[in-house]
C-alpha cells in the first residue's frame, strides 16, 4: 500500500524529478497510508487538509526558483510581458534582455521552457495529490464535514485548472495540447489533444464554482483564499481562450456582482499595486505572505525601490510611447507614466538619477511599515480584468451595444476627477471598432501585470516595434505570432517521456 510522508521529497513527473519538500504544518501521524488519511478526512478534514490547502493557495506567490528573474509566478510573467509591444526594457544587456529581444527563450535548450514546464507540472502534481486525499463526497453524511470537503475539493480543482491553463497558453500548438494528469501517481503520458485539455480545465473550474457555492465559502472573507470568484476568474480566462463567450459572460457577471467597486483614482495612482487593502482585489497576498527581497515582483517593477533591481539597481522599464500616446489625457492612468524626465535621489545614493520619459510609476508603491518598499503585496486578479473579459465576450458574440455599456463602467472609473466621464465614444479619435477599443483598454489597464504575451497570441497580434517606430523601444524587432509565441517542449521532457516522440511531437 502507498505510504504518504505528506508531500514526498522526490516525484518522477513527466520528464522531471520534481522536488517537493513541502510538508504539512500539522501532522496527524508520522507515517500513515492514503486510505487512513481519506478516512480521517471524513471526520476531521481540517486536521488533514487545511495545511495542504493553505500551501496550495499561496503557491502562485511562493518561490519557484532562486534565480532572480524567475522567483515566482508574477516575476516569470514580467519576462513574458517583455516579449511584446507595450513594455520597454530601459537597461539593456542585463536580466530579461533575452526576453526583451525575444532571443534564446523558447527552444528545448533555452532556460525558460523548463522553468515554466517544471514549475507548472509540480503544481499539477500537488493539486492532484491533494485531490486524491479527498474522500468521495457522496460517502460523507455529516453536512458540516461535507461543506468543508466541498471547499477543499474546489481549491484543488481551481488550482489545477489555473495551472493547466498556463501550460496551454505557453505550449499548445493547434490541436496538440500538453500531457494531462488527473491523478498524482500515474505513468507519463503523451500530448493530449487540445480540445480534451481545455474541456477538462473548464469542467474543473465549473465544478469548483459549484462546490464553493454549495460549501457556503464567503468570497469576501479572505483575499488570499481561493473561492467561487477566483474559480470564476479561472473559468472566464479559459473560456475566453476557447471562444465560449456565454461562459465568459456568466462567470464575469458573478465576479462583478461580488466585487462591483473599482479602485479609485487615489489608490490607483499612489498605492503602486502593492497594497491589497483596496477595492476590486479578488485574489492576492499581503506583503507578509509574499517572497521578499530585491528580486520579488516589486523588486523588479518598483522604480522607487531603494535596493531593488527595478529601482536603485537601475533595471527600469517604461510604457511604449505608442501606447502612451493612445491614452486619453483625461484618463488618470496616463499619470502613472512619466510625461517628461524626472530627477530622483535614492536614500542610499549620493547623486540623483534621471528617470526617462515614459518610465513606469505604476508599481512605485510606498513602503509598508518597517519594510523596504520593494517588499509589497501581490495582486493576481482584479475586477477590471473581469470587466474587460466580459466586454470582449459580448462584442465577439455580437452584442456590441452591451459591450460598450460594460466597458464604459471601467472608463468612467478611470476618468480624472472633475472631467467629463470617458466612454467608448469619446475616448479616442482613431475611429476604433468596439473590439479594438476593448483591446486598447485591456493593454492600458493590465499593463505590466503579465497579460500581453497571451493576449497577443490569442488576438493574433505580432510583435512589431517598427511600424510605426516606437520612440523608446531599444530593441526594434518584429516577431510573428507563429511560432514565436509558443514555447517548445523542454529537452529533459523529450528525453524522459517515451510518449513524446521527436520530431513528431515537438512544437515548431
C-alpha positions as CSV (number, residue, x, y, z in Angstrom):
1,X,0.0,0.0,0.0
2,X,1.2,3.5,-0.8
3,X,2.8,5.4,2.1
4,X,2.4,9.2,2.3
5,X,5.0,11.2,4.1
6,X,2.9,14.2,3.4
7,X,4.3,15.7,0.1
8,X,7.1,13.3,-0.8
9,X,10.6,14.6,-1.3
10,X,11.0,13.3,-4.9
11,X,8.4,12.7,-7.5
12,X,9.1,11.4,-11.0
13,X,6.9,13.6,-13.2
14,X,6.7,14.0,-17.0
15,X,10.4,14.5,-17.6
16,X,11.5,16.0,-14.3
17,X,12.3,14.8,-10.8
18,X,10.3,17.5,-9.0
19,X,11.5,18.4,-5.6
20,X,8.5,18.6,-3.2
21,X,10.0,19.4,0.2
22,X,6.6,20.9,1.3
23,X,5.3,19.4,4.5
24,X,2.1,19.7,6.4
25,X,2.3,22.1,9.2
26,X,0.4,19.8,11.4
27,X,1.0,16.1,11.1
28,X,-1.8,13.6,12.2
29,X,0.7,10.8,12.2
30,X,4.3,10.3,11.3
31,X,3.5,7.9,8.5
32,X,0.0,7.0,7.5
33,X,-1.5,5.4,4.4
34,X,-3.5,7.3,1.9
35,X,-6.6,5.2,2.9
36,X,-6.2,6.3,6.5
37,X,-5.8,10.0,5.5
38,X,-9.0,9.7,3.5
39,X,-10.9,8.1,6.4
40,X,-9.6,10.8,8.8
41,X,-10.8,13.4,6.3
42,X,-14.3,12.2,6.7
43,X,-14.3,13.0,10.4
44,X,-11.8,15.8,10.8
45,X,-10.9,17.3,7.4
46,X,-9.4,20.4,8.8
47,X,-6.7,18.5,10.6
48,X,-5.5,16.8,7.5
49,X,-6.4,19.2,4.7
50,X,-6.1,22.7,6.0
51,X,-2.2,22.9,5.9
52,X,-2.2,21.4,2.4
53,X,-4.9,23.8,1.2
54,X,-3.1,26.8,2.7
55,X,0.1,25.7,0.9
56,X,-1.7,25.3,-2.4
57,X,-3.4,28.7,-2.2
58,X,-0.2,30.6,-1.7
59,X,1.9,28.7,-4.4
60,X,1.5,31.5,-7.1
61,X,3.3,33.8,-4.7
62,X,5.8,31.3,-3.4
63,X,9.4,31.0,-4.7
64,X,9.7,28.9,-7.8
65,X,13.5,29.2,-8.2
66,X,16.4,31.1,-6.5
67,X,17.2,32.6,-10.0
68,X,16.4,36.3,-9.7
69,X,14.4,36.5,-12.9
70,X,12.0,33.6,-12.1
71,X,11.4,33.9,-8.3
72,X,7.6,33.3,-8.5
73,X,4.7,33.4,-11.0
74,X,4.5,37.2,-11.0
75,X,8.2,37.6,-11.8
76,X,8.0,35.0,-14.5
77,X,5.2,36.9,-16.1
78,X,7.4,40.1,-16.2
79,X,9.6,38.2,-18.7
80,X,6.5,37.3,-20.8
81,X,5.4,41.0,-20.9
82,X,8.8,42.0,-22.2
83,X,8.1,39.7,-25.2
84,X,5.5,42.1,-26.5
85,X,4.9,45.6,-27.8
86,X,3.9,47.6,-24.8
87,X,6.7,47.2,-22.2
88,X,10.2,48.7,-22.8
89,X,13.3,47.4,-21.1
90,X,15.4,50.6,-20.5
91,X,18.5,48.9,-19.2
92,X,19.9,46.6,-21.8
93,X,22.5,43.8,-21.5
94,X,21.1,42.5,-18.2
95,X,18.4,40.3,-16.8
96,X,15.4,39.9,-19.1
97,X,17.4,41.1,-22.0
98,X,16.9,37.8,-23.9
99,X,13.2,38.1,-23.2
100,X,13.0,41.6,-24.4
101,X,15.0,40.8,-27.6
102,X,12.9,37.6,-28.0
103,X,16.1,35.5,-28.4
104,X,17.0,32.2,-26.8
105,X,13.8,31.9,-24.9
106,X,11.7,29.2,-26.5
107,X,13.8,26.3,-27.7
108,X,14.4,23.0,-25.8
109,X,17.9,24.0,-24.8
110,X,16.9,27.5,-23.5
111,X,16.4,28.3,-19.8
112,X,12.8,29.4,-20.0
113,X,10.8,26.4,-21.3
114,X,12.0,24.0,-18.5
115,X,11.3,26.6,-15.8
116,X,7.7,27.0,-16.8
117,X,7.2,23.3,-17.5
118,X,8.9,22.1,-14.3
119,X,7.0,24.6,-12.1
120,X,3.6,24.1,-13.6
121,X,3.8,20.3,-13.6
122,X,5.0,20.3,-10.0
123,X,1.8,22.3,-9.3
124,X,-0.3,19.9,-11.2
125,X,1.1,17.1,-9.1
126,X,0.4,18.9,-5.9
127,X,-3.1,19.7,-6.9
128,X,-3.7,16.0,-7.8
129,X,-2.1,14.8,-4.7
130,X,-4.4,17.0,-2.7
131,X,-7.5,15.9,-4.6
132,X,-6.5,12.3,-4.2
133,X,-6.8,12.6,-0.5
134,X,-10.3,14.0,-0.5
135,X,-13.0,11.3,0.0
136,X,-15.9,10.7,-2.3
137,X,-18.3,13.4,-1.3
138,X,-21.3,11.2,-1.8
139,X,-20.0,9.0,1.0
140,X,-19.9,11.8,3.5
141,X,-23.1,12.0,5.7
142,X,-22.2,14.8,8.1
143,X,-23.4,18.1,6.5
144,X,-20.8,20.3,8.2
145,X,-18.0,18.0,7.1
146,X,-19.4,17.8,3.6
147,X,-19.3,21.6,3.3
148,X,-15.7,21.7,4.4
149,X,-14.7,18.9,1.9
150,X,-16.6,20.7,-0.9
151,X,-14.5,23.8,-0.3
152,X,-11.3,21.8,-0.2
153,X,-12.0,19.9,-3.4
154,X,-12.9,23.2,-5.1
155,X,-9.5,24.6,-4.1
156,X,-7.7,21.7,-5.7
157,X,-9.8,21.9,-8.9
158,X,-9.3,25.7,-9.2
159,X,-5.6,25.4,-8.8
160,X,-5.3,22.5,-11.3
161,X,-7.5,24.4,-13.9
162,X,-5.3,27.5,-13.4
163,X,-2.1,25.5,-13.8
164,X,-3.2,23.6,-16.9
165,X,-4.5,26.9,-18.5
166,X,-1.0,28.4,-18.0
167,X,0.6,25.3,-19.6
168,X,-1.7,25.5,-22.6
169,X,-1.2,29.2,-23.2
170,X,2.5,28.6,-23.4
171,X,2.8,25.2,-25.1
172,X,-0.3,24.5,-27.0
173,X,0.3,24.1,-30.8
174,X,-3.0,23.9,-32.6
175,X,-4.7,20.6,-31.9
176,X,-1.8,19.4,-29.8
177,X,-2.1,20.1,-26.1
178,X,0.0,19.1,-23.2
179,X,0.3,15.8,-21.3
180,X,-2.7,15.7,-18.9
181,X,-2.7,14.0,-15.5
182,X,-5.7,13.8,-13.2
183,X,-4.1,11.6,-10.5
184,X,-0.9,12.1,-8.7
185,X,0.8,8.7,-9.2
186,X,0.2,7.6,-12.8
187,X,2.7,6.9,-15.6
188,X,3.8,9.6,-18.0
189,X,1.6,10.4,-21.0
190,X,1.9,11.9,-24.4
191,X,0.4,15.1,-25.7
192,X,-3.3,15.2,-25.0
193,X,-5.5,16.8,-27.7
194,X,-6.1,20.5,-27.0
195,X,-9.8,20.1,-27.0
196,X,-9.6,17.5,-24.3
197,X,-7.3,19.6,-22.1
198,X,-9.5,22.7,-22.4
199,X,-12.6,20.7,-21.8
200,X,-11.1,19.3,-18.5
201,X,-10.0,22.8,-17.5
202,X,-13.4,24.3,-18.0
203,X,-15.1,21.3,-16.3
204,X,-12.8,21.6,-13.3
205,X,-13.4,25.3,-13.0
206,X,-17.2,25.0,-13.3
207,X,-17.2,22.2,-10.7
208,X,-15.1,24.3,-8.4
209,X,-17.6,27.2,-8.7
210,X,-20.5,24.8,-7.9
211,X,-18.7,23.3,-4.9
212,X,-17.6,26.6,-3.5
213,X,-21.1,28.0,-3.7
214,X,-22.6,24.9,-2.1
215,X,-20.0,25.0,0.7
216,X,-21.0,28.5,1.7
217,X,-17.5,29.8,1.5
218,X,-17.6,33.6,1.7
219,X,-15.7,35.1,-1.3
220,X,-15.3,38.3,0.7
221,X,-13.7,36.8,3.8
222,X,-10.0,36.5,2.9
223,X,-8.3,38.0,-0.1
224,X,-5.7,35.2,-0.2
225,X,-8.2,32.3,-0.1
226,X,-9.5,30.6,-3.2
227,X,-13.3,30.9,-3.5
228,X,-16.0,30.9,-6.1
229,X,-14.9,34.2,-7.6
230,X,-11.3,33.0,-8.0
231,X,-12.7,29.9,-9.7
232,X,-14.9,32.1,-11.9
233,X,-11.9,34.1,-13.0
234,X,-10.0,30.9,-13.9
235,X,-13.1,29.8,-15.8
236,X,-13.5,33.0,-17.6
237,X,-9.9,33.1,-18.7
238,X,-10.1,29.6,-20.1
239,X,-13.4,30.2,-21.8
240,X,-12.1,33.4,-23.4
241,X,-9.3,31.4,-24.9
242,X,-11.6,28.7,-26.3
243,X,-14.3,31.1,-27.5
244,X,-17.0,30.0,-25.1
245,X,-18.5,33.5,-24.9
246,X,-21.6,32.7,-22.8
247,X,-19.5,31.1,-20.1
248,X,-17.2,34.1,-20.0
249,X,-20.2,36.4,-19.6
250,X,-21.8,34.3,-16.9
251,X,-18.6,33.9,-14.9
252,X,-17.6,37.5,-15.1
253,X,-21.0,38.8,-14.2
254,X,-20.8,36.8,-10.9
255,X,-17.4,38.3,-10.2
256,X,-18.5,41.9,-11.0
257,X,-21.6,41.5,-8.8
258,X,-19.5,40.4,-5.9
259,X,-16.7,43.0,-6.4
260,X,-18.6,45.9,-8.0
261,X,-16.4,48.8,-6.8
262,X,-13.4,49.6,-8.8
263,X,-10.1,51.1,-7.4
264,X,-10.4,54.9,-7.0
265,X,-8.0,57.4,-8.5
266,X,-6.0,57.9,-5.3
267,X,-5.4,54.2,-4.7
268,X,-4.7,53.6,-8.4
269,X,-2.1,56.3,-8.7
270,X,-0.4,56.2,-5.2
271,X,-0.6,52.6,-3.9
272,X,1.6,51.2,-6.6
273,X,-0.4,48.0,-6.9
274,X,1.5,46.7,-3.8
275,X,-1.3,47.1,-1.3
276,X,-4.2,44.7,-1.2
277,X,-6.4,46.7,1.1
278,X,-8.1,48.5,-1.9
279,X,-11.2,47.9,-3.9
280,X,-11.6,45.3,-6.7
281,X,-8.9,42.9,-5.5
282,X,-10.3,39.4,-6.0
283,X,-7.2,37.4,-5.2
284,X,-3.8,38.5,-3.8
285,X,-1.4,38.3,-0.9
286,X,-0.3,40.9,1.6
287,X,3.4,41.8,2.0
288,X,3.6,39.3,4.9
289,X,2.8,36.4,2.6
290,X,4.9,37.2,-0.5
291,X,8.6,36.4,-1.1
292,X,10.6,39.5,-0.2
293,X,13.9,40.6,-1.5
294,X,15.2,42.6,-4.4
295,X,14.1,40.0,-6.9
296,X,10.4,40.0,-5.9
297,X,7.8,41.3,-8.3
298,X,8.1,44.8,-6.9
299,X,11.8,44.4,-6.6
300,X,11.8,44.4,-10.4
301,X,8.9,46.8,-11.0
302,X,9.0,49.4,-8.3
303,X,11.2,52.2,-9.8
304,X,11.4,53.9,-6.3
305,X,12.7,50.7,-4.6
306,X,15.9,51.5,-2.8
307,X,18.0,48.3,-3.4
308,X,15.5,46.7,-5.8
309,X,16.6,45.5,-9.2
310,X,14.0,47.7,-10.8
311,X,14.7,50.6,-8.5
312,X,18.2,51.8,-7.4
313,X,19.8,49.0,-9.4
314,X,18.5,50.8,-12.5
315,X,16.7,47.9,-14.2
316,X,13.9,50.2,-15.1
317,X,11.0,49.7,-17.5
318,X,8.7,52.0,-19.4
319,X,5.5,52.0,-21.4
320,X,5.9,52.1,-25.2
321,X,5.5,55.6,-26.5
322,X,2.9,54.5,-29.0
323,X,0.6,53.1,-26.3
324,X,1.1,56.1,-24.1
325,X,0.0,58.4,-26.8
326,X,-3.2,56.5,-27.2
327,X,-4.2,57.1,-23.5
328,X,-6.8,59.9,-23.3
329,X,-5.5,63.0,-21.5
330,X,-8.4,62.8,-19.1
331,X,-7.6,59.3,-18.2
332,X,-5.7,59.3,-14.9
333,X,-3.9,56.1,-15.9
334,X,-1.8,58.3,-18.1
335,X,-0.3,59.9,-15.0
336,X,1.4,56.7,-13.8
337,X,3.9,57.0,-16.7
338,X,6.2,60.0,-16.8
339,X,5.4,62.7,-19.4
340,X,8.9,64.1,-19.0
341,X,12.3,63.1,-17.5
342,X,12.3,63.2,-13.7
343,X,15.1,63.5,-11.2
344,X,15.1,61.2,-8.2
345,X,17.7,60.5,-5.4
346,X,17.6,57.1,-3.7
347,X,18.0,57.1,0.0
348,X,21.4,55.3,-0.2
349,X,22.7,57.4,-3.1
350,X,24.9,60.4,-3.1
351,X,23.8,61.7,-6.5
352,X,20.3,61.9,-8.2
353,X,19.4,59.8,-11.2
354,X,17.1,60.7,-14.0
355,X,14.1,58.6,-14.9
356,X,13.4,59.0,-18.7
357,X,10.2,60.0,-20.3
358,X,7.6,57.2,-20.3
359,X,9.2,55.4,-17.3
360,X,6.6,53.5,-15.3
361,X,5.4,54.6,-11.9
362,X,2.6,52.1,-11.9
363,X,4.3,49.9,-9.4
364,X,6.0,52.7,-7.4
365,X,4.5,51.6,-4.2
366,X,5.2,53.3,-0.9
367,X,6.8,51.2,1.8
368,X,4.8,49.2,4.2
369,X,5.7,49.9,7.9
370,X,9.1,48.7,8.7
371,X,9.8,47.2,5.3
372,X,11.8,48.1,2.2
373,X,9.5,49.4,-0.5
374,X,10.3,46.5,-2.8
375,X,8.6,44.2,-0.2
376,X,4.9,44.5,-1.3
377,X,1.7,42.6,-1.6
378,X,0.9,40.9,-4.9
379,X,-2.3,41.1,-6.9
380,X,-3.3,38.2,-9.2
381,X,-7.0,39.0,-10.0
382,X,-8.9,42.3,-10.2
383,X,-12.5,43.3,-11.2
384,X,-11.1,45.4,-14.0
385,X,-9.9,42.2,-15.8
386,X,-13.4,40.7,-15.3
387,X,-15.0,43.7,-16.9
388,X,-12.6,43.6,-19.9
389,X,-13.2,39.8,-20.4
390,X,-16.9,40.4,-20.2
391,X,-16.8,43.2,-22.8
392,X,-14.7,41.2,-25.2
393,X,-17.0,38.2,-24.9
394,X,-20.0,40.4,-25.6
395,X,-18.6,42.0,-28.7
396,X,-17.4,38.7,-30.1
397,X,-20.9,37.3,-29.6
398,X,-22.4,40.2,-31.5
399,X,-23.5,42.3,-28.5
400,X,-21.7,45.4,-29.3
401,X,-24.0,47.8,-27.5
402,X,-23.8,45.7,-24.4
403,X,-20.0,45.6,-24.7
404,X,-19.8,49.4,-24.9
405,X,-22.0,49.7,-21.8
406,X,-19.8,47.2,-19.9
407,X,-16.6,48.9,-21.0
408,X,-18.0,52.4,-20.1
409,X,-18.2,51.4,-16.4
410,X,-14.4,50.9,-16.5
411,X,-13.7,54.1,-18.5
412,X,-15.9,56.2,-16.2
413,X,-14.0,54.9,-13.2
414,X,-10.7,55.8,-14.8
415,X,-11.6,59.4,-15.6
416,X,-9.8,62.1,-13.8
417,X,-11.8,63.8,-11.1
418,X,-13.8,66.7,-12.4
419,X,-13.7,65.7,-16.0
420,X,-16.5,64.5,-18.3
421,X,-16.7,60.7,-17.9
422,X,-14.9,58.9,-20.6
423,X,-16.8,56.5,-22.8
424,X,-16.1,54.3,-25.8
425,X,-17.5,57.1,-28.0
426,X,-15.3,60.0,-26.6
427,X,-12.1,58.1,-25.7
428,X,-10.3,58.1,-29.0
429,X,-10.3,59.9,-32.3
430,X,-8.9,56.9,-34.1
431,X,-12.3,55.5,-35.2
432,X,-11.8,52.3,-33.4
433,X,-14.2,49.4,-33.6
434,X,-15.7,48.2,-30.3
435,X,-13.3,45.2,-30.3
436,X,-10.3,47.4,-30.9
437,X,-11.4,49.6,-28.0
438,X,-11.7,46.6,-25.7
439,X,-8.2,45.5,-26.8
440,X,-6.8,49.0,-26.3
441,X,-8.3,49.2,-22.8
442,X,-7.0,45.8,-21.9
443,X,-3.5,46.8,-22.9
444,X,-3.7,50.1,-20.8
445,X,-5.5,48.7,-17.8
446,X,-3.4,45.5,-17.4
447,X,-0.1,46.9,-18.5
448,X,2.8,45.2,-16.7
449,X,0.5,42.6,-15.0
450,X,1.5,39.7,-17.1
451,X,-1.2,39.5,-19.8
452,X,0.2,40.9,-23.0
453,X,2.0,37.8,-24.3
454,X,-1.0,35.5,-24.1
455,X,-3.4,38.2,-25.3
456,X,-1.2,38.9,-28.4
457,X,-1.2,35.2,-29.1
458,X,-4.9,34.9,-28.7
459,X,-5.6,38.1,-30.7
460,X,-3.0,37.1,-33.4
461,X,-1.1,40.3,-32.9
462,X,2.6,40.1,-33.8
463,X,5.4,41.9,-32.0
464,X,6.2,44.9,-34.1
465,X,8.2,47.8,-32.7
466,X,9.0,49.3,-36.0
467,X,5.7,50.1,-37.8
468,X,5.3,52.9,-36.8
469,X,8.6,53.1,-34.9
470,X,8.5,53.4,-31.2
471,X,10.3,56.4,-29.7
472,X,11.7,54.5,-26.7
473,X,12.0,50.8,-27.6
474,X,15.7,49.9,-27.6
475,X,15.2,46.6,-29.4
476,X,13.2,47.4,-32.5
477,X,12.3,43.9,-33.6
478,X,9.4,42.2,-35.4
479,X,8.3,38.7,-34.5
480,X,5.4,36.7,-35.9
481,X,2.8,35.0,-33.6
482,X,3.7,31.6,-35.1
483,X,5.9,30.1,-34.0
484,X,7.4,32.8,-31.8
485,X,4.7,32.9,-29.2
486,X,4.7,29.1,-28.4
487,X,7.4,27.6,-26.2
488,X,8.9,24.3,-27.3
489,X,8.8,21.2,-25.0
490,X,12.0,21.1,-22.9
491,X,14.8,18.7,-23.8
492,X,14.6,16.9,-20.4
493,X,10.9,16.0,-21.1
494,X,11.6,14.7,-24.6
495,X,14.4,12.6,-23.2
496,X,12.5,11.1,-20.3
497,X,9.0,10.7,-21.7
498,X,8.8,7.8,-24.1
499,X,5.5,9.1,-25.4
500,X,6.9,12.4,-26.6
501,X,8.5,11.4,-30.0
502,X,10.8,13.7,-31.8
503,X,10.4,15.4,-34.2
504,X,6.7,14.5,-34.4
505,X,5.6,15.9,-31.0
506,X,7.8,18.9,-30.8
507,X,6.4,22.4,-31.4
508,X,7.7,24.2,-34.5
